[in-house]
Amino acid sequence: MPVTSMIIRALLLTLLLASCADNLLVGFGEDTNYLTFDHANSEQVIADVRARAEKLCKQRKQVAIKTASVCSLARCTTDYQCVDREEVIKDGL
């Protein structure tokens, strides 16, 4: 992996972490289309996480599909997958 790619990835992760510490993106990479968030269990934060997933997937010209969410009373871990719009239509996602 080129050094520039690693630096860009580290900067992206740092910016994402600094911008929203309450809904922490814990997994994302340019070589994968899966996103994992660790966040508070509240309607507002869940909506914010969805918006962030949609924004990140949109940068890839894809749509965000929630694939899993596990919550306790206070925290959640939510997974999204960035998928091509054609696949969403074809598979009825």
All heavy atoms as an XYZ file, in Angstrom:
714
protein
N       0.857     -1.174      0.000
C       0.000      0.000      0.000
C       0.898      1.230      0.000
O       1.781      1.363      0.839
C      -0.880     -0.013      1.248
C      -1.731      1.200      1.383
S      -2.741      1.233      2.881
C      -3.876     -0.079      2.530
N       0.673      2.152     -0.948
C       1.496      3.356     -1.019
C       1.374      4.207      0.245
O       0.321      4.243      0.872
C       0.938      4.107     -2.226
C       0.105      3.139     -2.973
C      -0.285      2.066     -2.014
N       2.462      4.886      0.570
C       2.500      5.724      1.768
C       1.451      6.834      1.691
O       0.788      7.138      2.682
C       3.918      6.325      1.961
C       3.933      7.313      3.106
C       4.919      5.219      2.184
N       1.254      7.420      0.508
C       0.264      8.491      0.368
C      -1.129      7.994      0.709
O      -1.892      8.697      1.362
C       0.218      9.023     -1.077
O       1.311      8.557     -1.831
C       0.161     10.502     -1.104
N      -1.465      6.813      0.275
C      -2.776      6.243      0.569
C      -2.960      6.043      2.066
O      -4.030      6.297      2.608
C      -2.948      4.919     -0.164
O      -4.168      4.334      0.154
N      -1.912      5.590      2.736
C      -1.980      5.384      4.185
C      -2.154      6.717      4.908
O      -2.919      6.813      5.862
C      -0.736      4.653      4.675
C      -0.682      3.204      4.224
S       0.852      2.380      4.662
C       0.800      2.477      6.430
N      -1.466      7.742      4.447
C      -1.569      9.060      5.069
C      -2.970      9.626      4.871
O      -3.585     10.140      5.809
C      -0.500     10.030      4.506
C       0.892      9.574      4.952
C      -0.769     11.464      4.942
C       2.029     10.297      4.276
N      -3.500      9.505      3.658
C      -4.858      9.995      3.372
C      -5.864      9.267      4.241
O      -6.762      9.872      4.823
C      -5.197      9.837      1.879
C      -4.363     10.817      1.067
C      -6.686     10.056      1.614
C      -4.435     10.617     -0.423
N      -5.721      7.967      4.360
C      -6.626      7.169      5.188
C      -6.553      7.609      6.650
O      -7.572      7.742      7.318
C      -6.249      5.698      5.060
C      -7.341      4.764      5.433
C      -6.871      3.348      5.310
N      -7.405      2.779      4.090
C      -7.199      1.554      3.711
N      -6.440      0.764      4.424
N      -7.724      1.083      2.625
N      -5.344      7.843      7.156
C      -5.175      8.278      8.543
C      -5.787      9.660      8.760
O      -6.440      9.905      9.774
C      -3.693      8.288      8.908
N      -5.603     10.563      7.799
C      -6.186     11.900      7.917
C      -7.710     11.841      7.875
O      -8.384     12.530      8.652
C      -5.670     12.808      6.800
C      -4.217     13.247      6.924
C      -3.781     13.996      5.663
C      -4.021     14.112      8.149
N      -8.257     11.029      6.995
C      -9.708     10.880      6.913
C     -10.267     10.358      8.228
O     -11.235     10.883      8.753
C     -10.090      9.937      5.765
C     -11.575      9.600      5.653
C     -12.385     10.854      5.334
C     -11.805      8.528      4.614
N      -9.636      9.345      8.759
C     -10.101      8.773     10.019
C     -10.005      9.796     11.148
O     -10.918      9.933     11.950
C      -9.305      7.519     10.363
C      -9.766      6.749     11.592
C     -11.221      6.327     11.447
C      -8.895      5.545     11.833
N      -8.917     10.563     11.206
C      -8.750     11.591     12.225
C      -9.843     12.650     12.121
O     -10.436     13.044     13.127
C      -7.366     12.258     12.104
O      -6.369     11.251     12.207
C      -7.155     13.302     13.177
N     -10.131     13.105     10.901
C     -11.181     14.100     10.711
C     -12.541     13.549     11.113
O     -13.331     14.234     11.751
C     -11.223     14.555      9.250
C     -10.084     15.461      8.805
C     -10.138     15.680      7.294
C     -10.135     16.784      9.538
N     -12.810     12.327     10.743
C     -14.090     11.727     11.096
C     -14.237     11.581     12.605
O     -15.295     11.840     13.168
C     -14.249     10.364     10.418
C     -14.451     10.408      8.911
C     -14.360      9.001      8.331
C     -15.772     11.045      8.556
N     -13.174     11.177     13.257
C     -13.223     11.007     14.708
C     -13.375     12.348     15.411
O     -14.127     12.464     16.380
C     -11.967     10.295     15.205
C     -11.792      8.851     14.744
C     -10.464      8.304     15.248
C     -12.932      7.987     15.203
N     -12.701     13.359     14.929
C     -12.769     14.669     15.566
C     -14.122     15.343     15.347
O     -14.610     16.065     16.197
C     -11.657     15.563     15.025
N     -14.738     15.075     14.210
C     -15.989     15.766     13.896
C     -17.171     15.242     14.685
O     -18.112     15.967     14.943
C     -16.281     15.661     12.398
O     -16.561     14.322     12.050
N     -17.157     13.990     15.068
C     -18.324     13.421     15.743
C     -17.891     12.340     16.721
O     -17.970     11.164     16.421
C     -19.271     12.834     14.720
S     -20.725     13.799     14.466
N     -17.430     12.731     17.864
C     -16.928     11.754     18.825
C     -18.033     10.869     19.380
O     -17.770      9.771     19.831
C     -16.218     12.471     19.968
N     -19.290     11.329     19.319
C     -20.381     10.542     19.871
C     -20.811      9.401     18.956
O     -21.406      8.435     19.396
C     -21.575     11.435     20.183
C     -22.539     10.772     21.140
O     -22.070      9.999     22.007
O     -23.743     11.017     21.023
N     -20.544      9.516     17.652
C     -20.855      8.419     16.745
C     -19.586      8.056     15.979
O     -19.353      8.490     14.876
C     -22.035      8.721     15.824
C     -21.915     10.022     15.081
O     -20.843     10.592     15.000
N     -23.010     10.475     14.530
N     -18.811      7.238     16.594
C     -17.470      6.885     16.171
C     -17.493      5.892     15.019
O     -18.077      4.811     15.135
C     -16.730      6.278     17.375
C     -15.287      5.896     17.219
C     -14.435      7.117     16.924
C     -14.797      5.242     18.493
N     -16.891      6.267     13.900
C     -16.710      5.361     12.774
C     -15.501      4.504     13.089
O     -14.389      5.007     13.202
C     -16.497      6.151     11.479
C     -16.213      5.349     10.223
C     -17.411      4.473      9.865
C     -15.881      6.281      9.075
N     -15.709      3.215     13.286
C     -14.603      2.354     13.697
C     -14.081      1.465     12.580
O     -13.071      0.801     12.752
C     -14.979      1.481     14.924
C     -15.198      2.351     16.141
C     -16.195      0.624     14.654
N     -14.746      1.439     11.445
C     -14.263      0.637     10.341
C     -14.652      1.232      9.011
O     -15.820      1.459      8.753
N     -13.645      1.540      8.167
C     -13.904      2.081      6.835
C     -12.592      2.095      6.089
O     -11.554      2.412      6.653
C     -14.456      3.509      6.935
C     -14.696      4.168      5.607
C     -15.674      3.702      4.754
C     -13.946      5.258      5.214
C     -15.912      4.317      3.545
C     -14.172      5.878      4.001
C     -15.157      5.409      3.168
N     -12.618      1.752      4.826
C     -11.408      1.811      4.025
C     -11.745      1.940      2.561
O     -12.843      1.577      2.136
N     -10.800      2.470      1.795
C     -11.067      2.649      0.367
C     -11.139      1.324     -0.369
O     -11.675      1.248     -1.462
C     -10.023      3.568     -0.258
C      -8.606      3.046     -0.158
C      -7.585      4.068     -0.598
O      -7.624      5.190     -0.099
O      -6.752      3.712     -1.456
N     -10.639      0.257      0.245
C     -10.657     -1.049     -0.404
C     -11.839     -1.916      0.041
O     -11.933     -3.071     -0.333
C      -9.344     -1.778     -0.131
C      -9.066     -1.953      1.346
O      -9.651     -1.204      2.151
O      -8.264     -2.828      1.703
N     -12.742     -1.365      0.829
C     -13.913     -2.108      1.282
C     -15.139     -1.216      1.217
O     -15.025      0.002      1.230
C     -13.720     -2.652      2.709
O     -14.861     -3.419      3.073
C     -13.517     -1.542      3.707
N     -16.309     -1.808      1.147
C     -17.526     -1.005      1.092
C     -18.362     -1.166      2.361
O     -19.560     -0.937      2.362
C     -18.350     -1.348     -0.149
C     -18.792     -2.792     -0.183
O     -18.281     -3.628      0.536
N     -19.743     -3.097     -1.030
N     -17.728     -1.561      3.452
C     -18.424     -1.736      4.729
C     -18.044     -0.632      5.704
O     -16.885     -0.243      5.801
C     -18.078     -3.095      5.348
C     -18.580     -4.249      4.517
C     -17.747     -4.898      3.633
C     -19.905     -4.666      4.609
C     -18.209     -5.953      2.852
C     -20.385     -5.711      3.835
C     -19.521     -6.344      2.959
O     -19.999     -7.366      2.190
N     -19.029     -0.135      6.448
C     -18.827      0.894      7.464
C     -19.339      0.353      8.789
O     -20.411     -0.244      8.836
C     -19.635      2.151      7.123
C     -19.488      2.723      5.724
C     -20.574      3.752      5.470
C     -18.130      3.349      5.572
N     -18.593      0.568      9.852
C     -19.027      0.162     11.187
C     -18.944      1.370     12.107
O     -17.903      2.021     12.180
C     -18.145     -0.972     11.735
O     -18.248     -2.093     10.848
C     -18.593     -1.395     13.122
N     -20.047      1.652     12.808
C     -20.122      2.777     13.734
C     -20.373      2.277     15.147
O     -21.182      1.374     15.350
C     -21.277      3.715     13.361
C     -21.115      4.411     12.046
C     -21.577      3.833     10.874
C     -20.522      5.661     11.985
C     -21.449      4.481      9.656
C     -20.388      6.320     10.765
C     -20.853      5.725      9.606
N     -19.703      2.880     16.116
C     -19.990      2.667     17.537
C     -20.565      3.994     18.015
O     -19.916      5.033     17.891
C     -18.710      2.317     18.297
C     -18.966      2.119     19.772
O     -20.069      1.662     20.135
O     -18.068      2.432     20.574
N     -21.788      3.968     18.568
C     -22.454      5.236     18.872
C     -23.445      5.076     20.022
O     -23.795      3.965     20.417
C     -23.174      5.764     17.631
C     -24.179      4.809     17.059
N     -25.493      4.801     17.463
C     -24.055      3.827     16.139
C     -26.143      3.857     16.783
N     -25.289      3.244     15.978
N     -23.886      6.229     20.524
C     -24.883      6.249     21.600
C     -26.221      5.741     21.065
O     -26.523      5.861     19.883
C     -25.042      7.671     22.132
N     -27.015      5.180     21.961
C     -28.331      4.665     21.597
C     -29.374      5.763     21.832
O     -29.996      5.834     22.881
C     -28.664      3.414     22.416
C     -29.959      2.771     21.973
O     -30.616      3.246     21.074
N     -30.314      1.673     22.623
N     -29.513      6.634     20.829
C     -30.553      7.668     20.872
C     -31.035      7.892     19.447
O     -30.287      7.681     18.489
C     -30.025      8.976     21.464
O     -29.279      9.705     20.521
N     -32.276      8.313     19.316
C     -32.843      8.513     17.983
C     -32.042      9.533     17.176
O     -31.819      9.352     15.984
C     -34.305      8.944     18.093
C     -35.213      7.821     18.542
C     -36.678      8.235     18.563
O     -37.073      9.134     17.787
O     -37.421      7.638     19.354
N     -31.616     10.617     17.827
C     -30.857     11.658     17.128
C     -29.516     11.124     16.621
O     -29.145     11.360     15.476
C     -30.628     12.868     18.035
C     -29.831     13.979     17.371
C     -30.509     14.529     16.128
O     -31.681     14.832     16.154
N     -29.777     14.655     15.040
N     -28.796     10.401     17.464
C     -27.484      9.883     17.066
C     -27.645      8.817     15.987
O     -26.858      8.762     15.038
C     -26.710      9.347     18.283
C     -25.400      8.706     17.861
C     -26.441     10.474     19.274
N     -28.664      7.985     16.094
C     -28.915      6.965     15.067
C     -29.173      7.649     13.718
O     -28.669      7.214     12.678
C     -30.077      6.043     15.490
C     -29.612      5.164     16.655
C     -30.567      5.199     14.326
C     -30.726      4.385     17.348
N     -29.922      8.743     13.716
C     -30.175      9.500     12.484
C     -28.881     10.127     11.961
O     -28.635     10.139     10.744
C     -31.225     10.573     12.735
N     -28.035     10.634     12.872
C     -26.748     11.213     12.467
C     -25.845     10.152     11.840
O     -25.164     10.408     10.843
C     -26.033     11.845     13.662
C     -26.719     13.108     14.171
O     -27.584     13.661     13.445
O     -26.404     13.523     15.309
N     -25.825      8.961     12.421
C     -25.007      7.860     11.890
C     -25.488      7.500     10.486
O     -24.686      7.322      9.571
C     -25.046      6.637     12.833
C     -24.510      5.394     12.162
C     -24.258      6.929     14.101
N     -26.795      7.411     10.309
C     -27.357      7.107      8.984
C     -26.927      8.160      7.968
O     -26.509      7.842      6.852
C     -28.888      7.035      9.074
C     -29.598      6.877      7.754
C     -29.454      5.495      7.215
N     -30.056      5.395      5.896
C     -30.006      4.331      5.161
N     -29.420      3.236      5.602
N     -30.550      4.299      3.981
N     -26.991      9.435      8.358
C     -26.600     10.526      7.463
C     -25.118     10.432      7.098
O     -24.741     10.661      5.939
C     -26.915     11.875      8.103
N     -24.272     10.095      8.064
C     -22.829      9.955      7.792
C     -22.572      8.797      6.851
O     -21.751      8.888      5.936
C     -22.054      9.761      9.085
C     -21.944     11.042      9.886
C     -21.072     10.889     11.083
N     -19.698     10.621     10.699
C     -18.812     10.038     11.498
N     -19.162      9.673     12.717
N     -17.582      9.833     11.102
N     -23.260      7.679      7.050
C     -23.096      6.527      6.163
C     -23.529      6.890      4.745
O     -22.832      6.569      3.771
C     -23.898      5.340      6.693
N     -24.654      7.579      4.630
C     -25.129      7.989      3.315
C     -24.131      8.924      2.636
O     -23.873      8.801      1.440
C     -26.496      8.656      3.427
C     -27.602      7.674      3.747
C     -28.943      8.330      4.039
O     -29.004      9.572      4.202
O     -29.942      7.580      4.100
N     -23.554      9.853      3.398
C     -22.582     10.792      2.840
C     -21.323     10.064      2.357
O     -20.818     10.324      1.262
C     -22.215     11.846      3.889
C     -21.248     12.884      3.399
C     -20.961     13.918      4.474
C     -19.945     14.930      3.987
N     -19.615     15.902      5.032
N     -20.813      9.144      3.166
C     -19.610      8.410      2.784
C     -19.863      7.529      1.564
O     -19.015      7.450      0.669
C     -19.109      7.566      3.957
C     -18.500      8.363      5.109
C     -18.287      7.465      6.324
C     -17.184      8.988      4.679
N     -21.000      6.876      1.517
C     -21.315      6.032      0.361
C     -21.548      6.881     -0.886
O     -21.151      6.487     -1.996
C     -22.533      5.160      0.642
S     -22.218      3.848      1.851
N     -22.157      8.043     -0.716
C     -22.410      8.928     -1.843
C     -21.105      9.369     -2.503
O     -21.046      9.540     -3.713
C     -23.214     10.144     -1.389
C     -23.672     11.023     -2.519
C     -24.565     12.134     -2.013
C     -25.044     12.970     -3.180
N     -25.933     14.043     -2.737
N     -20.043      9.526     -1.702
C     -18.734      9.882     -2.253
C     -18.232      8.809     -3.210
O     -17.461      9.087     -4.114
C     -17.722     10.094     -1.127
C     -17.991     11.311     -0.300
C     -17.074     11.417      0.913
O     -16.286     10.522      1.207
N     -17.191     12.517      1.634
N     -18.696      7.584     -3.036
C     -18.332      6.466     -3.918
C     -19.375      6.255     -5.007
O     -19.328      5.270     -5.720
C     -18.227      5.175     -3.099
C     -17.165      5.196     -2.055
C     -17.285      3.952     -1.195
N     -16.218      3.919     -0.233
C     -15.528      2.831      0.058
N     -15.821      1.695     -0.496
N     -14.562      2.890      0.942
N     -20.361      7.155     -5.066
C     -21.483      7.042     -5.998
C     -22.278      5.766     -5.745
O     -22.696      5.063     -6.664
C     -20.999      7.125     -7.447
C     -20.349      8.463     -7.772
C     -19.956      8.556     -9.206
C     -19.358      9.845     -9.648
N     -18.853     10.810     -8.804
N     -22.471      5.467     -4.447
C     -23.234      4.302     -4.023
C     -24.257      4.739     -2.972
O     -24.257      5.880     -2.539
C     -22.301      3.236     -3.436
C     -21.342      2.643     -4.454
C     -20.416      1.621     -3.844
O     -19.824      1.863     -2.799
N     -20.294      0.488     -4.493
N     -25.131      3.819     -2.571
C     -26.107      4.104     -1.528
C     -25.781      3.271     -0.291
O     -25.186      2.197     -0.385
C     -27.557      3.833     -1.996
C     -27.950      4.787     -3.103
C     -27.728      2.410     -2.453
N     -26.179      3.765      0.874
C     -25.907      3.092      2.145
C     -27.073      2.179      2.498
O     -28.219      2.604      2.508
C     -25.697      4.116      3.246
N     -26.751      0.925      2.810
C     -27.736     -0.049      3.250
C     -27.328     -0.513      4.646
O     -26.195     -0.973      4.842
C     -27.785     -1.278      2.307
C     -28.094     -0.862      0.873
C     -28.780     -2.310      2.816
C     -29.457     -0.272      0.673
N     -28.229     -0.376      5.632
C     -27.923     -0.859      6.984
C     -28.007     -2.384      6.967
O     -29.017     -2.951      6.587
C     -28.882     -0.281      8.019
C     -28.537     -0.742      9.437
C     -29.189      0.052     10.541
C     -30.674      0.014     10.525
N     -31.273      0.585     11.745
N     -26.923     -3.034      7.402
C     -26.876     -4.496      7.366
C     -27.028     -5.117      8.747
O     -27.428     -6.271      8.854
C     -25.563     -4.990      6.732
O     -24.461     -4.462      7.466
C     -25.473     -4.556      5.272
N     -26.692     -4.367      9.808
C     -26.815     -4.908     11.168
C     -26.777     -3.770     12.169
O     -26.181     -2.722     11.925
C     -25.684     -5.884     11.462
N     -27.425     -4.003     13.313
C     -27.375     -3.052     14.412
C     -27.635     -3.808     15.710
O     -28.628     -4.518     15.830
C     -28.417     -1.951     14.221
O     -28.249     -0.955     15.207
N     -26.698     -3.661     16.637
C     -26.820     -4.300     17.947
C     -26.688     -3.210     18.994
O     -25.726     -2.450     18.986
C     -25.718     -5.371     18.146
C     -25.805     -5.979     19.527
C     -25.812     -6.438     17.067
N     -27.682     -3.145     19.902
C     -27.695     -2.062     20.890
C     -27.862     -2.599     22.308
O     -28.573     -3.580     22.533
C     -28.846     -1.105     20.609
S     -28.722     -0.232     19.034
N     -27.221     -1.901     23.239
C     -27.512     -2.069     24.661
C     -28.396     -0.879     25.029
O     -28.810     -0.120     24.148
C     -26.218     -2.065     25.481
O     -25.637     -0.772     25.452
N     -28.644     -0.665     26.295
C     -29.438      0.495     26.680
C     -28.726      1.803     26.357
O     -29.369      2.812     26.070
C     -29.775      0.438     28.170
C     -30.754     -0.664     28.574
C     -30.925     -0.681     30.085
C     -32.100     -0.478     27.897
N     -27.386      1.803     26.374
C     -26.635      3.047     26.196
C     -25.900      3.159     24.859
O     -25.740      4.253     24.335
C     -25.626      3.197     27.329
N     -25.423      2.052     24.291
C     -24.558      2.097     23.100
C     -25.086      1.183     22.004
O     -25.805      0.225     22.273
C     -23.129      1.649     23.440
C     -22.426      2.411     24.530
C     -22.070      3.826     24.211
N     -21.213      3.966     23.048
C     -20.974      5.137     22.466
N     -21.516      6.234     22.935
N     -20.195      5.205     21.424
N     -24.674      1.491     20.768
C     -25.012      0.654     19.610
C     -23.769      0.463     18.741
O     -22.882      1.311     18.715
C     -26.069      1.310     18.734
S     -27.699      1.457     19.456
N     -23.755     -0.633     18.027
C     -22.816     -0.857     16.938
C     -23.670     -1.106     15.710
O     -24.516     -2.003     15.708
C     -21.894     -2.055     17.215
O     -21.142     -1.796     18.396
C     -20.946     -2.302     16.054
N     -23.471     -0.277     14.690
C     -24.295     -0.358     13.489
C     -23.399     -0.486     12.269
O     -22.423      0.238     12.132
C     -25.186      0.895     13.354
O     -25.961      1.032     14.551
C     -26.115      0.795     12.160
N     -23.758     -1.432     11.391
C     -23.006     -1.687     10.168
C     -23.816     -1.247      8.956
O     -25.028     -1.478      8.890
C     -22.698     -3.179     10.020
C     -21.832     -3.710     11.148
O     -20.959     -2.973     11.627
O     -22.036     -4.872     11.531
N     -23.123     -0.626      8.007
C     -23.700     -0.253      6.722
C     -22.823     -0.814      5.625
O     -21.624     -1.034      5.824
C     -23.758      1.276      6.563
C     -24.845      1.926      7.370
C     -24.609      2.363      8.662
C     -26.119      2.097      6.842
C     -25.606      2.956      9.415
C     -27.133      2.693      7.588
C     -26.860      3.115      8.869
O     -27.852      3.694      9.614
N     -23.413     -1.023      4.461
C     -22.664     -1.430      3.291
C     -22.980     -0.448      2.178
O     -24.149     -0.090      1.962
C     -23.054     -2.844      2.854
C     -22.269     -3.320      1.653
C     -22.617     -4.747      1.257
O     -23.475     -5.383      1.853
N     -21.934     -5.244      0.259
N     -21.944      0.011      1.483
C     -22.128      0.860      0.311
C     -22.370     -0.055     -0.892
O     -21.577     -0.950     -1.163
C     -20.889      1.723      0.063
S     -20.515      2.877      1.399
N     -23.496      0.183     -1.574
C     -23.917     -0.693     -2.661
C     -24.262      0.153     -3.882
O     -24.817      1.246     -3.745
C     -25.162     -1.516     -2.227
C     -25.635     -2.434     -3.324
C     -24.874     -2.297     -0.968
N     -23.966     -0.380     -5.069
C     -24.353      0.305     -6.302
C     -25.867      0.388     -6.392
O     -26.572     -0.563     -6.045
C     -23.805     -0.432     -7.524
C     -22.291     -0.364     -7.614
O     -21.715      0.648     -7.175
O     -21.686     -1.333     -8.119
N     -26.361      1.517     -6.878
C     -27.801      1.738     -6.982
C     -28.486      0.651     -7.806
O     -29.592      0.215     -7.514
C     -28.068      3.114     -7.601
C     -29.530      3.499     -7.605
C     -29.751      4.950     -7.997
N     -29.024      5.908     -7.183
C     -29.416      6.324     -5.974
N     -30.499      5.858     -5.448
N     -28.696      7.202     -5.309
N     -27.815      0.173     -8.845
C     -28.401     -0.877     -9.692
C     -28.641     -2.161     -8.900
O     -29.630     -2.852     -9.116
C     -27.477     -1.184    -10.895
C     -27.295     -0.024    -11.854
C     -26.310      1.034    -11.349
O     -25.370      0.697    -10.586
O     -26.519      2.212    -11.683
N     -27.726     -2.487     -7.997
C     -27.900     -3.676     -7.162
C     -29.090     -3.511     -6.212
O     -29.815     -4.461     -5.964
C     -26.637     -3.951     -6.347
C     -25.511     -4.551     -7.147
C     -24.340     -4.911     -6.261
O     -24.552     -5.592     -5.236
O     -23.229     -4.489     -6.577
N     -29.266     -2.312     -5.687
C     -30.380     -2.040     -4.781
C     -31.700     -2.284     -5.510
O     -32.598     -2.942     -4.996
C     -30.316     -0.584     -4.240
C     -31.570     -0.247     -3.472
C     -29.087     -0.395     -3.386
N     -31.803     -1.769     -6.717
C     -33.022     -1.929     -7.512
C     -33.212     -3.401     -7.880
O     -34.300     -3.959     -7.716
C     -32.966     -1.032     -8.770
C     -32.977      0.444     -8.352
C     -34.113     -1.349     -9.708
C     -32.648      1.403     -9.457
N     -32.153     -4.035     -8.358
C     -32.237     -5.427     -8.817
C     -32.606     -6.371     -7.665
O     -33.443     -7.254     -7.817
C     -30.910     -5.856     -9.428
C     -30.883     -7.281     -9.952
C     -29.524     -7.646    -10.508
C     -28.703     -8.121     -9.345
N     -27.393     -8.605     -9.630
N     -31.977     -6.185     -6.507
C     -32.183     -7.095     -5.374
C     -33.312     -6.636     -4.448
O     -33.608     -7.306     -3.456
C     -30.888     -7.236     -4.578
C     -29.794     -7.891     -5.407
O     -30.121     -8.628     -6.362
O     -28.605     -7.689     -5.085
N     -33.897     -5.483     -4.717
C     -34.984     -4.996     -3.882
C     -34.558     -4.618     -2.480
O     -35.298     -4.777     -1.520
N     -33.329     -4.098     -2.328
C     -32.831     -3.707     -1.020
C     -33.433     -2.370     -0.670
O     -33.391     -1.793      0.277
C     -31.302     -3.637     -1.021
C     -30.582     -4.929     -1.405
C     -29.092     -4.688     -1.524
C     -30.829     -5.998     -0.363
